[in-house]
């Protein structure tokens, strides 16, 4: 194990995924609500691990095999993010009771939570850009130590998602106020729409 390359991979992974995005906003929201936090964090981290592994080992081959994948991910992802933004905005406009961050809040079942989580992950082309393309490209600088780079990048992803999900739980008292929940849901909607617009604009 090359520790220098390992920590390089970890730092590069953290620097790419730390920015606010659709996936991170979802993990934050689940953490604040205390709903299926372990499952959501695992789903995101394992998805990243798969994509990072593909990027480090064979991202060039994948892009050559599937030239149609980029436009499909772009437009499909934009449509999904637009819909999810509408859903979040509608949630922000709901009654006081529906926004209370306590045990009376209706729970979303695990299956539908994971479907939404995986869709936000796998339908977002930016995830592929960060993990498969960027990390895959950077890893080529470390011939013979790409395994160390990949392990570091994967560990960085696990650290980030679990810190975000479980760290959000400590903010739960703030979000017991309906106003805070409305603000959060509105911000999530804006994030979704901004990302969708960027996808459609090709930026």
Secondary structure, 3 states (H helix, E strand, C coil): CCHHHHHHHHHHHHHHHCCCCHHHHHHHHHHHHCCCHHHHHHHHHHHHHHHHHHHHHHHHHHHHHCCCHHHHHHHHHHHHHHHHHHHHHHHHCCCHHHHCCCCCCCCCCHHHHHHHHHHHHHCCHHHHHHHHHHHHHHHCCCCCCHHHHHHHHHHHHHHHHHHHHHHHHCCCCHHHCHHHHHHHHHHHHHHHHHHHHHHHHCC
